């Protein structure tokens, strides 16, 4: 069944069917209702490629994420898709698995699909994919890359204030020996989070001890490995702030396996507040980044670029906040001294 068949059954022209499908106000309400009933009865779906060619817009936004196994990203996907559905848009998703070459492949797929814009949930991206999108008049919004330009917007995750409150919370519990497990080396988002940690320590009157800093990989095994290294120190920290929740979960596992208790012997704070945090034992204290708000800013940036994809992009910001649960507690008096 095509539009001509729908038109014949409804007793109208193909042009009228096209206007109804595209939401035109040029069709009388009674006629539009009759055509819509035929469309629904026959379960007719218009050819999206043909619609794209005619209107120049696909109604589809692309979403590129680095790691589908990290629950943070599916939670963002859920919020982003909900917003798109509410606004009569569709989503086309791709994953990179942290491989730079996959970003270029993903962008190529987006261009073939003729998406109206792309949200890239990664701070690491070469200029090639950006240039490909801008050249083809496809707006791009990144996360925590902290750069904007023609057709390029960014959503900054302002972790500094959140980490300052997290360190203040640990300080109020008597902790002075605070460690940090970051993300992968060479990734700008990892650098941002470590710098936020260092600033938070300074603002709370403490210095970062290099021996208390380790590199993870944003995943549970990386957090577990780094935590074991910290626990092997003769003068070890009594509390930890992790670059994300999966890293913190790995740290919790290493602490338990060493025979220590959380929070009696060690306090742990994560970042992101994935749904799993409240189901752990003990439930994880963490910095929450609101996924619905994040998704809303992505959509706002892409919608704002529709009129002119080459217009200067915007810098948006979202501020994480501390959610206190049971993985943080008072430092033991004998071990808390710096």
Secondary structure, DSSP 8 states (H G I E B T S, - for coil): --HHHHHHHHTS-HHHHHHHHTT-TTS-HHHHHHHHHHHHHTT----HHHHHHHHS--SEEEEEES-TTSHHHHHHHHHHHHHHHHTT-EEEEEE-TT-HHHHHHHHHHHHHHT-SEEEEE-S---HHHHHHHHHTT-EEEEES----BBTEEEEEE-HHHHHHHHHHHHHHTT---EEEEE--TT-HHHHHHHHHHHHHHHHTT----GGGEEE--SSHHHHHHHHHHHHTSSS--SEEEESSHHHHHHHHHHHHHTT--TTTT-EEEEEE--GGGGTSSS--EEEE--HHHHHHHHHHHHHHTSS-TTSB--EEEE--EEE--TT-----TTT---
